[in-house]
Amino acid sequence: MKIESLDLPDEVIRFYLDSGIEELYPPQAEAIEKGLLEGKNLLAAIPTASGKTLLAELAMLKAIANGGKALYIVPLRALASEKFDRFRTFSSVQVKGEGNGGVRVGISTGDFESRDEWLGSNDIIVATSEKTDSLLRNETSWMQEITTIVVDEVHLLDSANRGPTLEVTLTKLMKLNPGCQIIALSATVGNAYEIADWLKGKLVLSEWRPTRLQEGVYFNGNINFHGSQKLIESRAKDEAVNVVLDTLEEGGQCLVFESSRKNSVSFAKRSGAKVAETLDKPTRKALDELVEEIIENGETEAANELAKCVRNGTAFHHAGLNSAHRRIVEDGFRANRIKVISSTPTLAAGLNLPARRVIIRSYRRYDPNYGMQPIPVLDYKQMAGRAGRPHLDPYGESVLIAKSYNEMTGLFDNYIDADAEDIWSKLGSENALRTHILSTIVNGFATTREGLIEFIEATFFAHQNDTWGIMDVVDECLDFLRYHGMLEGEDTLLPTVLGRLISTLYIDPLSGAYIVGGLKKAKAESITDMTLLHLICKTPDMRQLYMRSSDYEVINDIIMARSDEFAVIPPRSKELDYEWFMAEVKTALLVEDWINEKSLDQITKKFGVGEGDVHAFADIAEWLMHATSRLAGLIAPEMSTDISSHVALLEKRIHYGASSDLIELVSVRGIGRVRARKLYENGLKTVQDIKSSDIATVSELIGPKTARKLFEELGIASGLRPSGSAEGIKSETMSSIMEREQSTFSDFEK
């Protein structure tokens, strides 16, 4: 099917022809035939790189040409950034007629309390499923104007963490905009027909790929495919390194999936020694530039490890890296400078980073309850699907590693020749339902128990199961919300002011109950930073650090020494409760080190985490301390004003990772905690002190480039009157920080 034959504006057709896209792939043509451009709902369950995004683009551009607005929902912020960059290329396409400008694109991934009404002026809005849920909770007006909804990675309905939010968000959107077109994109799953049926859409189910994929198992010196073998020359002790070198020899690149962060780092180091021998001078020079970037954007030993690997043409990639390092690695791989990435499975979850060959070095993952367990077939297919770059590689290969003949045959049976598992709703638990029942009532989607049942009947859970079994859980949730003062009424369900605030703050009602209870019990004279930090680290919304065997004695000693700082310490006789408590304290200690200006290198080594983890913990802690501040304002008559101001100050300190004496300096854009401390220790303690100083003095402390930007920010260098407050401070809101999250955190740290 030719692009020119599609029922689209001439500007759109010209855009794709100029991009080199003249003809649709078979699955794309099938989607057109099934009503993609006629407003019909559709689920495309097709392999990676088979053109799912183009289907979304065509539907969105057609909708915009007809005066509509599109919402593109993704599971990850990094993926939101990638899609935002792609859709911005439509800015020159005047689909709405001559003189109306090109397609406007917006992105929203942060600040869960913001309505982001400003986004309504855009034609395409990219958002995570959590952000979309929060926009619905905050009753953002433009949500009712959406005419096309694209749901990327819809198979994540099966995820215990993200699935319930995605499911309830989709259910609400279908009720809010019943005439809206829904385009769902997915990997191939066992019960795609069931998801399509729930969405009342047509199904495009295909295994077709633009680049041929060969799936095999390496064993005993050969990659074994169905009907053929490929001999791999032995040049190193590690068999996977030999497979990597064979790929590079043929001009390809490799993605290697490992079972853990530690293993991904080890493999990048080990393979780098051999990969370095294959690099030519231009590649080495290009890699040296990346190394400089990595060192400039990191302050930990992990940054140095990454730099050493990249110098050899390899890299590791996992969630512990800061966002700048992840971007450098991804861009370096796309530019064919980095030849091998050793990664945890996070890289397989949607990012567009294909390679000639994918090596799955371990098909087992650690489960805290069951130890090492085989991965699902769907996860294998996601990783294998990264093999083969369309229009660049003649083919793609995925390779599993086996240690015995029996293991090899098992891998063919259980992965290569197996079908992906069915997707099952995870909405049925109290943990999943509690927050969504409250938000459903707050937003008026249900105002009675019967209305709540009717709403649940519209979910994917009800599509797969009888709902009578879930009603006991619903009643338990309603009782919980009433008991904690978030809901009132029996026949008619009415949210209280507290319930409404907790819903818009986007926190679990259980977190709200913990925080409110803790604040009411707290006495101003005994409350410390740790008291408040432990309070938020106790909530189910906070990620917990794992307890290592070496932690127990250390953390227990800290608890004993600082016992008066904790509201309640469970008895040690209750082993499980006490162990949970220790994990909460350990997490609080990490955030305490962050706000007390411990270096990232110190924190990462002490807690065994990465830079990316520290920033992730700080982000969540800031969000929860913001919620605590808002809740403190609501229950102010019942508590000391000293506590309220303490909470508000702590929120700022978490935001900047700084002590209270630096808050004025770090509030100036571009001056992070490290530079602020250097200025402060050298007598420049306020904005006025800086303004009274000269640029030469400041340059000596923080460098001439940064000093010049600082003086411009304060309106000094240009002679302009400072903007913002009288001191020239341009404070950044939580939402602006969250929107900048995709860029490097190094400036934030410095």
TATAGI-V347271 format. One record per residue. N is the residue number from 1. RES is the residue in three letters. PSI is psi as a letter, one per 30 degrees, with the letter a starting at -180 (none if undefined). BURIAL is # if it has 24 or more other ideal C-beta (glycine too) atoms within 12 Angstrom, else .. D_FIRST is the distance of its C-alpha to the first C-alpha in Angstrom with 2 decimals. Layout:
BEGIN
n=(N,N)
res=(RES,RES)
psi=(PSI,PSI)
burial=(BURIAL,BURIAL)
d_first=(D_FIRST,D_FIRST)
END
This chain:
BEGIN
n=(1,2,3,4,5,6,7,8,9,10,11,12,13,14,15,16,17,18,19,20,21,22,23,24,25,26,27,28,29,30,31,32,33,34,35,36,37,38,39,40,41,42,43,44,45,46,47,48,49,50,51,52,53,54,55,56,57,58,59,60,61,62,63,64,65,66,67,68,69,70,71,72,73,74,75,76,77,78,79,80,81,82,83,84,85,86,87,88,89,90,91,92,93,94,95,96,97,98,99,100,101,102,103,104,105,106,107,108,109,110,111,112,113,114,115,116,117,118,119,120,121,122,123,124,125,126,127,128,129,130,131,132,133,134,135,136,137,138,139,140,141,142,143,144,145,146,147,148,149,150,151,152,153,154,155,156,157,158,159,160,161,162,163,164,165,166,167,168,169,170,171,172,173,174,175,176,177,178,179,180,181,182,183,184,185,186,187,188,189,190,191,192,193,194,195,196,197,198,199,200,201,202,203,204,205,206,207,208,209,210,211,212,213,214,215,216,217,218,219,220,221,222,223,224,225,226,227,228,229,230,231,232,233,234,235,236,237,238,239,240,241,242,243,244,245,246,247,248,249,250,251,252,253,254,255,256,257,258,259,260,261,262,263,264,265,266,267,268,269,270,271,272,273,274,275,276,277,278,279,280,281,282,283,284,285,286,287,288,289,290,291,292,293,294,295,296,297,298,299,300,301,302,303,304,305,306,307,308,309,310,311,312,313,314,315,316,317,318,319,320,321,322,323,324,325,326,327,328,329,330,331,332,333,334,335,336,337,338,339,340,341,342,343,344,345,346,347,348,349,350,351,352,353,354,355,356,357,358,359,360,361,362,363,364,365,366,367,368,369,370,371,372,373,374,375,376,377,378,379,380,381,382,383,384,385,386,387,388,389,390,391,392,393,394,395,396,397,398,399,400,401,402,403,404,405,406,407,408,409,410,411,412,413,414,415,416,417,418,419,420,421,422,423,424,425,426,427,428,429,430,431,432,433,434,435,436,437,438,439,440,441,442,443,444,445,446,447,448,449,450,451,452,453,454,455,456,457,458,459,460,461,462,463,464,465,466,467,468,469,470,471,472,473,474,475,476,477,478,479,480,481,482,483,484,485,486,487,488,489,490,491,492,493,494,495,496,497,498,499,500,501,502,503,504,505,506,507,508,509,510,511,512,513,514,515,516,517,518,519,520,521,522,523,524,525,526,527,528,529,530,531,532,533,534,535,536,537,538,539,540,541,542,543,544,545,546,547,548,549,550,551,552,553,554,555,556,557,558,559,560,561,562,563,564,565,566,567,568,569,570,571,572,573,574,575,576,577,578,579,580,581,582,583,584,585,586,587,588,589,590,591,592,593,594,595,596,597,598,599,600,601,602,603,604,605,606,607,608,609,610,611,612,613,614,615,616,617,618,619,620,621,622,623,624,625,626,627,628,629,630,631,632,633,634,635,636,637,638,639,640,641,642,643,644,645,646,647,648,649,650,651,652,653,654,655,656,657,658,659,660,661,662,663,664,665,666,667,668,669,670,671,672,673,674,675,676,677,678,679,680,681,682,683,684,685,686,687,688,689,690,691,692,693,694,695,696,697,698,699,700,701,702,703,704,705,706,707,708,709,710,711,712,713,714,715,716,717,718,719,720,721,722,723,724,725,726,727,728,729,730,731,732,733,734,735,736,737,738,739,740,741,742,743,744,745,746,747,748,749,750)
res=(MET,LYS,ILE,GLU,SER,LEU,ASP,LEU,PRO,ASP,GLU,VAL,ILE,ARG,PHE,TYR,LEU,ASP,SER,GLY,ILE,GLU,GLU,LEU,TYR,PRO,PRO,GLN,ALA,GLU,ALA,ILE,GLU,LYS,GLY,LEU,LEU,GLU,GLY,LYS,ASN,LEU,LEU,ALA,ALA,ILE,PRO,THR,ALA,SER,GLY,LYS,THR,LEU,LEU,ALA,GLU,LEU,ALA,MET,LEU,LYS,ALA,ILE,ALA,ASN,GLY,GLY,LYS,ALA,LEU,TYR,ILE,VAL,PRO,LEU,ARG,ALA,LEU,ALA,SER,GLU,LYS,PHE,ASP,ARG,PHE,ARG,THR,PHE,SER,SER,VAL,GLN,VAL,LYS,GLY,GLU,GLY,ASN,GLY,GLY,VAL,ARG,VAL,GLY,ILE,SER,THR,GLY,ASP,PHE,GLU,SER,ARG,ASP,GLU,TRP,LEU,GLY,SER,ASN,ASP,ILE,ILE,VAL,ALA,THR,SER,GLU,LYS,THR,ASP,SER,LEU,LEU,ARG,ASN,GLU,THR,SER,TRP,MET,GLN,GLU,ILE,THR,THR,ILE,VAL,VAL,ASP,GLU,VAL,HIS,LEU,LEU,ASP,SER,ALA,ASN,ARG,GLY,PRO,THR,LEU,GLU,VAL,THR,LEU,THR,LYS,LEU,MET,LYS,LEU,ASN,PRO,GLY,CYS,GLN,ILE,ILE,ALA,LEU,SER,ALA,THR,VAL,GLY,ASN,ALA,TYR,GLU,ILE,ALA,ASP,TRP,LEU,LYS,GLY,LYS,LEU,VAL,LEU,SER,GLU,TRP,ARG,PRO,THR,ARG,LEU,GLN,GLU,GLY,VAL,TYR,PHE,ASN,GLY,ASN,ILE,ASN,PHE,HIS,GLY,SER,GLN,LYS,LEU,ILE,GLU,SER,ARG,ALA,LYS,ASP,GLU,ALA,VAL,ASN,VAL,VAL,LEU,ASP,THR,LEU,GLU,GLU,GLY,GLY,GLN,CYS,LEU,VAL,PHE,GLU,SER,SER,ARG,LYS,ASN,SER,VAL,SER,PHE,ALA,LYS,ARG,SER,GLY,ALA,LYS,VAL,ALA,GLU,THR,LEU,ASP,LYS,PRO,THR,ARG,LYS,ALA,LEU,ASP,GLU,LEU,VAL,GLU,GLU,ILE,ILE,GLU,ASN,GLY,GLU,THR,GLU,ALA,ALA,ASN,GLU,LEU,ALA,LYS,CYS,VAL,ARG,ASN,GLY,THR,ALA,PHE,HIS,HIS,ALA,GLY,LEU,ASN,SER,ALA,HIS,ARG,ARG,ILE,VAL,GLU,ASP,GLY,PHE,ARG,ALA,ASN,ARG,ILE,LYS,VAL,ILE,SER,SER,THR,PRO,THR,LEU,ALA,ALA,GLY,LEU,ASN,LEU,PRO,ALA,ARG,ARG,VAL,ILE,ILE,ARG,SER,TYR,ARG,ARG,TYR,ASP,PRO,ASN,TYR,GLY,MET,GLN,PRO,ILE,PRO,VAL,LEU,ASP,TYR,LYS,GLN,MET,ALA,GLY,ARG,ALA,GLY,ARG,PRO,HIS,LEU,ASP,PRO,TYR,GLY,GLU,SER,VAL,LEU,ILE,ALA,LYS,SER,TYR,ASN,GLU,MET,THR,GLY,LEU,PHE,ASP,ASN,TYR,ILE,ASP,ALA,ASP,ALA,GLU,ASP,ILE,TRP,SER,LYS,LEU,GLY,SER,GLU,ASN,ALA,LEU,ARG,THR,HIS,ILE,LEU,SER,THR,ILE,VAL,ASN,GLY,PHE,ALA,THR,THR,ARG,GLU,GLY,LEU,ILE,GLU,PHE,ILE,GLU,ALA,THR,PHE,PHE,ALA,HIS,GLN,ASN,ASP,THR,TRP,GLY,ILE,MET,ASP,VAL,VAL,ASP,GLU,CYS,LEU,ASP,PHE,LEU,ARG,TYR,HIS,GLY,MET,LEU,GLU,GLY,GLU,ASP,THR,LEU,LEU,PRO,THR,VAL,LEU,GLY,ARG,LEU,ILE,SER,THR,LEU,TYR,ILE,ASP,PRO,LEU,SER,GLY,ALA,TYR,ILE,VAL,GLY,GLY,LEU,LYS,LYS,ALA,LYS,ALA,GLU,SER,ILE,THR,ASP,MET,THR,LEU,LEU,HIS,LEU,ILE,CYS,LYS,THR,PRO,ASP,MET,ARG,GLN,LEU,TYR,MET,ARG,SER,SER,ASP,TYR,GLU,VAL,ILE,ASN,ASP,ILE,ILE,MET,ALA,ARG,SER,ASP,GLU,PHE,ALA,VAL,ILE,PRO,PRO,ARG,SER,LYS,GLU,LEU,ASP,TYR,GLU,TRP,PHE,MET,ALA,GLU,VAL,LYS,THR,ALA,LEU,LEU,VAL,GLU,ASP,TRP,ILE,ASN,GLU,LYS,SER,LEU,ASP,GLN,ILE,THR,LYS,LYS,PHE,GLY,VAL,GLY,GLU,GLY,ASP,VAL,HIS,ALA,PHE,ALA,ASP,ILE,ALA,GLU,TRP,LEU,MET,HIS,ALA,THR,SER,ARG,LEU,ALA,GLY,LEU,ILE,ALA,PRO,GLU,MET,SER,THR,ASP,ILE,SER,SER,HIS,VAL,ALA,LEU,LEU,GLU,LYS,ARG,ILE,HIS,TYR,GLY,ALA,SER,SER,ASP,LEU,ILE,GLU,LEU,VAL,SER,VAL,ARG,GLY,ILE,GLY,ARG,VAL,ARG,ALA,ARG,LYS,LEU,TYR,GLU,ASN,GLY,LEU,LYS,THR,VAL,GLN,ASP,ILE,LYS,SER,SER,ASP,ILE,ALA,THR,VAL,SER,GLU,LEU,ILE,GLY,PRO,LYS,THR,ALA,ARG,LYS,LEU,PHE,GLU,GLU,LEU,GLY,ILE,ALA,SER,GLY,LEU,ARG,PRO,SER,GLY,SER,ALA,GLU,GLY,ILE,LYS,SER,GLU,THR,MET,SER,SER,ILE,MET,GLU,ARG,GLU,GLN,SER,THR,PHE,SER,ASP,PHE,GLU,LYS)
psi=(k,k,e,f,f,l,i,l,k,e,e,e,e,e,e,e,e,f,f,g,j,f,k,k,l,e,e,e,e,e,e,e,f,g,g,e,g,g,g,k,k,k,k,j,i,l,l,k,g,g,h,e,e,e,e,e,e,e,e,e,e,e,e,e,f,g,g,a,k,k,k,j,k,l,f,k,e,e,e,e,e,e,e,e,e,e,f,f,f,g,f,f,j,i,f,g,l,k,f,g,l,a,k,k,k,l,k,j,f,a,i,f,f,k,f,h,f,f,f,f,f,l,e,k,k,k,l,l,e,e,e,e,e,e,e,e,e,g,h,k,e,f,f,f,f,k,f,k,k,k,j,k,h,f,f,g,f,f,k,f,e,f,e,e,e,e,e,e,e,e,e,e,e,e,e,e,i,f,g,k,k,k,j,k,k,l,l,k,l,e,h,e,e,e,e,e,e,e,f,h,l,l,k,j,j,l,g,k,k,f,k,k,k,k,k,l,k,k,k,h,g,k,k,j,l,j,g,l,l,j,k,k,k,j,f,l,e,k,e,e,e,e,e,e,e,e,e,e,e,g,g,l,l,k,k,k,k,l,f,l,e,e,e,e,e,e,e,e,e,e,f,e,e,e,e,e,f,f,k,l,e,e,e,e,e,e,e,e,e,e,e,e,e,e,e,f,g,l,g,l,e,e,e,e,e,e,e,e,e,e,f,g,g,l,l,l,j,l,f,f,l,l,e,e,e,e,e,e,e,e,e,e,e,e,g,g,e,k,f,k,k,j,l,l,f,e,f,f,h,f,k,i,i,l,l,e,k,k,k,j,f,k,g,k,l,k,k,f,f,g,a,k,k,k,l,l,e,e,e,e,e,e,e,e,f,f,k,j,j,k,f,e,k,f,l,k,k,k,k,l,k,k,f,l,e,e,e,e,e,e,e,e,e,f,d,e,g,l,k,l,l,l,k,k,k,g,f,f,l,e,e,e,e,e,e,f,e,e,e,e,e,e,f,g,f,k,f,l,e,e,e,e,e,e,e,e,f,f,l,e,e,f,f,f,l,k,f,e,f,f,f,e,e,e,e,e,e,e,e,e,e,e,e,g,g,f,k,l,l,e,e,k,j,k,k,l,e,e,e,e,e,e,e,f,f,h,l,k,e,e,e,e,e,e,e,e,e,e,e,e,f,k,k,e,f,f,k,l,e,e,e,e,e,e,e,f,f,f,l,f,f,k,k,k,k,k,k,l,e,f,e,e,e,e,e,e,e,e,e,e,f,g,e,f,f,k,e,k,j,k,k,f,f,i,e,e,e,e,e,e,e,e,e,e,e,e,e,e,e,e,e,e,e,e,f,g,g,k,l,e,e,e,e,e,e,e,f,h,l,l,e,e,e,e,e,e,e,e,e,e,e,e,e,e,e,e,e,e,e,e,e,e,e,e,g,e,f,g,l,k,f,e,e,e,e,e,e,e,e,e,e,e,e,e,e,f,h,l,l,f,f,f,e,e,e,f,f,k,k,f,j,a,e,e,e,e,e,e,e,e,f,g,f,i,f,l,e,e,e,e,f,f,a,l,f,e,e,e,e,e,e,g,k,e,e,e,e,e,e,e,e,e,e,g,g,e,e,f,g,l,k,k,l,b,l,e,g,g,k,j,k,k,l,e,e,e,e,e,f,g,f,f,l,k,f,e,e,e,e,none)
burial=(.,.,#,.,.,#,.,#,#,.,#,#,#,.,#,#,.,.,.,.,#,.,.,#,#,.,#,#,#,#,#,#,.,#,#,#,#,.,#,#,#,#,#,#,#,#,#,#,#,#,#,#,#,#,#,#,#,#,#,#,#,#,#,#,#,#,.,#,#,#,#,#,#,#,#,#,#,#,#,#,#,#,#,#,.,#,#,.,.,#,.,.,#,#,#,#,.,.,.,.,.,#,#,#,#,#,#,#,#,#,#,#,#,#,.,#,.,.,#,.,.,#,#,#,#,#,#,#,#,#,#,#,#,#,#,#,#,#,.,#,.,#,#,.,#,#,#,#,#,#,#,#,#,#,#,#,#,#,#,.,.,#,#,#,#,#,#,#,#,#,#,#,#,#,#,#,#,.,.,#,#,#,#,#,#,#,#,#,#,#,#,#,.,#,#,#,.,#,#,.,#,#,#,#,#,#,.,#,#,#,#,.,#,#,#,#,#,#,#,.,.,#,#,#,#,.,.,.,.,#,.,#,.,.,.,.,.,#,#,#,#,#,#,#,#,#,#,#,.,.,.,#,#,#,#,#,#,#,#,#,#,.,#,#,#,#,#,#,#,#,#,#,#,#,#,#,.,#,#,.,.,.,#,.,.,#,#,.,.,#,#,.,#,#,#,.,#,#,#,#,.,#,#,.,#,#,#,#,#,#,#,#,#,#,#,#,#,#,#,#,#,#,#,#,#,#,#,#,#,#,#,#,#,.,.,#,#,#,#,#,#,#,#,#,#,#,#,#,#,#,#,#,#,#,#,#,#,#,#,#,#,#,#,#,#,.,.,.,.,.,.,.,.,#,#,#,#,#,#,#,#,#,#,#,#,#,#,#,#,#,.,.,#,.,#,#,#,#,#,#,#,#,.,.,.,.,.,#,.,.,#,#,.,#,#,#,.,#,.,#,#,.,#,#,#,#,#,#,.,#,#,#,#,#,#,#,#,#,#,#,#,#,#,#,#,#,.,.,#,.,.,#,.,.,#,#,#,#,#,#,#,#,#,#,.,.,#,.,.,#,.,.,#,#,.,.,#,#,.,#,#,#,.,#,#,#,#,.,.,.,.,.,#,#,#,#,.,#,#,#,#,#,#,#,#,#,#,#,#,#,#,#,#,#,#,#,#,#,#,#,.,#,.,.,.,.,#,#,#,#,#,#,#,#,#,#,#,#,#,#,#,#,#,#,#,.,#,.,.,.,#,.,.,.,#,.,.,#,#,.,.,.,.,.,#,#,#,.,#,.,.,.,.,.,.,.,.,.,.,#,#,#,#,#,#,#,#,#,#,#,#,#,#,#,#,#,#,#,#,#,.,.,#,#,.,#,#,.,#,#,#,#,#,#,#,#,#,#,#,#,#,#,#,#,#,#,#,#,#,#,#,#,#,#,#,.,.,.,#,.,.,.,#,#,.,#,#,#,#,#,#,#,#,#,#,#,#,#,#,#,.,#,#,#,#,#,#,#,#,#,#,#,#,#,#,#,#,#,#,#,.,.,.,#,.,#,#,.,.,#,#,.,#,.,#,.,.,#,.,.,#,#,.,.,.,#,#,.,#,#,#,.,#,#,#,#,.,.,.,.,.,#,.,.,.,.,#,#,#,#,#,#,.,#,#,.,#,#,#,#,#,#,.,#,#,#,#,#,#,#)
d_first=(0.00,3.82,6.67,8.64,7.29,8.42,12.02,13.66,16.70,16.56,18.47,15.89,13.06,15.80,16.85,13.70,13.43,17.13,16.69,14.69,11.35,8.80,5.70,5.50,7.80,8.01,10.49,8.74,5.97,9.33,11.07,9.22,10.00,13.43,14.28,13.82,13.86,16.48,19.14,19.01,20.56,18.58,19.63,17.32,19.53,17.83,19.52,20.48,18.16,14.99,13.85,15.87,17.13,13.88,13.37,16.93,16.57,13.86,16.11,19.22,18.31,17.34,20.66,22.61,21.44,22.90,26.10,25.65,26.49,24.87,26.72,25.39,27.72,28.32,31.11,32.55,33.82,32.61,29.04,29.55,30.60,27.60,25.13,27.40,27.26,23.47,23.19,25.93,23.64,22.36,25.93,25.13,22.19,23.83,21.62,24.78,25.62,27.64,30.79,29.92,29.17,26.33,25.24,28.35,28.25,31.21,32.21,34.93,36.11,39.91,43.00,42.69,45.25,43.46,41.56,39.62,39.52,38.71,35.17,34.54,33.94,30.67,27.16,26.12,28.87,28.62,31.34,32.52,33.03,36.79,36.61,34.51,37.19,39.93,38.36,38.43,42.02,43.06,41.54,39.46,38.82,35.26,34.03,34.20,31.83,28.89,25.97,23.38,24.54,22.69,24.68,24.07,25.64,26.46,27.92,30.90,32.14,33.94,35.86,39.51,39.66,36.48,35.28,37.73,37.10,33.32,33.83,36.41,34.50,31.41,33.78,35.47,32.31,31.16,34.66,34.89,31.54,30.86,28.03,26.23,22.67,22.80,20.08,21.69,20.61,22.41,23.05,22.99,26.14,28.08,28.00,24.69,24.79,28.12,26.94,23.99,26.60,28.94,26.40,25.61,21.93,19.07,18.66,15.76,17.74,16.55,18.34,15.41,16.12,14.82,18.47,20.44,23.26,26.60,29.13,32.76,36.39,38.92,42.29,45.22,43.77,40.37,36.91,36.32,32.83,32.13,33.35,34.23,36.47,36.61,40.10,40.75,43.73,46.41,47.38,48.28,49.87,46.88,44.26,41.41,42.61,42.33,38.70,38.09,39.85,37.84,34.59,36.03,37.27,33.74,32.64,31.08,32.07,33.23,33.15,36.14,36.51,40.15,41.93,43.90,44.37,47.44,45.67,42.78,45.40,47.37,44.46,43.43,47.06,47.49,44.36,45.02,48.14,46.18,42.99,45.23,46.36,42.86,42.38,42.85,44.74,41.87,40.39,43.88,44.37,41.09,42.11,45.52,43.93,42.17,45.52,47.23,44.67,45.17,48.96,48.84,46.84,48.87,52.45,52.61,53.21,49.63,48.46,50.69,49.35,45.77,46.84,48.48,45.38,43.08,45.58,44.90,41.09,40.71,40.52,40.81,38.82,39.94,40.80,44.31,43.19,43.37,40.19,40.88,41.19,37.99,36.16,37.89,37.01,33.31,33.01,35.11,32.89,29.67,31.51,32.46,36.13,36.81,35.97,36.67,36.55,38.63,37.66,38.37,35.41,35.00,32.63,30.21,30.00,26.96,27.74,25.12,27.27,25.76,27.83,27.81,30.16,31.20,34.72,35.87,39.58,40.75,39.04,41.94,42.55,45.86,46.51,49.74,50.64,49.78,49.71,46.98,44.25,41.03,37.89,35.39,32.48,30.12,31.86,31.56,27.80,27.52,29.57,27.99,24.52,25.76,25.81,23.43,22.29,18.61,18.59,22.40,23.49,22.81,23.39,25.05,28.19,29.99,33.65,36.24,39.91,42.34,46.11,46.74,45.23,45.37,43.61,40.84,40.26,40.42,37.69,35.37,36.23,36.25,33.33,31.05,30.88,31.45,29.26,29.35,31.99,31.66,31.78,34.99,36.15,39.05,40.32,43.33,45.92,48.50,47.47,43.90,44.96,47.92,46.15,43.36,45.89,47.81,44.83,43.62,47.11,47.51,44.30,45.27,42.46,45.43,49.11,50.63,50.50,48.82,46.21,45.66,45.14,42.62,40.71,40.77,39.52,36.23,35.74,33.81,37.31,38.24,34.96,36.08,39.85,42.68,43.90,47.60,48.03,46.78,49.18,52.15,50.31,49.43,53.12,54.19,51.94,53.36,56.88,56.19,54.88,57.91,60.37,59.19,59.31,55.59,55.42,57.96,58.35,58.03,56.64,54.81,53.34,54.03,53.18,56.17,56.09,56.01,53.12,51.09,51.80,50.89,47.54,46.68,48.00,45.35,47.85,48.59,51.41,53.35,53.17,54.43,57.27,58.29,58.29,60.21,62.69,63.24,63.79,66.29,68.26,68.29,71.50,71.22,74.09,72.54,68.83,67.34,63.96,63.72,64.51,61.51,59.20,60.07,59.49,55.83,55.38,56.62,53.70,50.71,48.42,49.88,48.67,51.69,52.75,53.58,57.25,58.06,61.25,62.89,62.18,64.34,67.73,66.66,64.93,67.79,70.31,68.43,68.36,72.10,72.90,70.84,71.32,72.46,69.05,67.21,67.50,67.59,67.84,67.26,70.05,69.51,70.41,67.01,65.19,61.59,62.20,64.04,61.31,58.71,61.17,61.51,57.73,57.73,60.60,58.94,55.82,58.12,59.94,56.75,56.12,59.84,59.64,56.67,58.59,61.72,59.90,59.92,57.67,54.26,55.55,58.48,56.38,53.73,56.48,58.65,56.00,53.79,50.62,48.28,48.04,44.85,46.76,49.63,47.41,45.62,49.05,50.20,47.18,47.79,51.54,51.15,49.00,51.57,54.52,52.95,52.73,56.34,57.39,55.83,57.40,60.69,60.58,60.14,63.07,65.16,68.33,68.55,68.42,69.90,68.46,69.01,66.42,63.91,64.37,64.27,60.86,59.50,60.82,59.40,55.91,56.21,57.61,54.73,52.29,53.94,55.44,58.81,62.40,63.61,65.50,62.29,60.37,61.26,60.18,56.94,55.95,55.50,51.92,51.61,54.86,54.20,56.89,57.89,58.45,60.08,62.53,63.45,64.13,66.10,68.27,69.14,70.46,67.41,67.16,65.80,63.57,66.77,68.07,65.03,65.39,69.04,68.27,66.99,63.74,65.54,66.90,63.58,61.82,64.19,63.17,59.39,58.47,58.25,54.51,54.65,57.96,56.57,53.63,56.16,58.42,55.55,54.51,58.09,58.17,60.96,59.64,58.20,61.18,59.07,60.37,58.88,56.31,56.31,59.76,63.04,62.72,59.34,57.41,53.70,53.20,49.76,48.67,47.31,43.86,43.83,44.85,42.14,39.49,40.84,40.68,37.62,39.76,42.68,45.63,47.98,48.97,49.46,51.80,53.61)
END
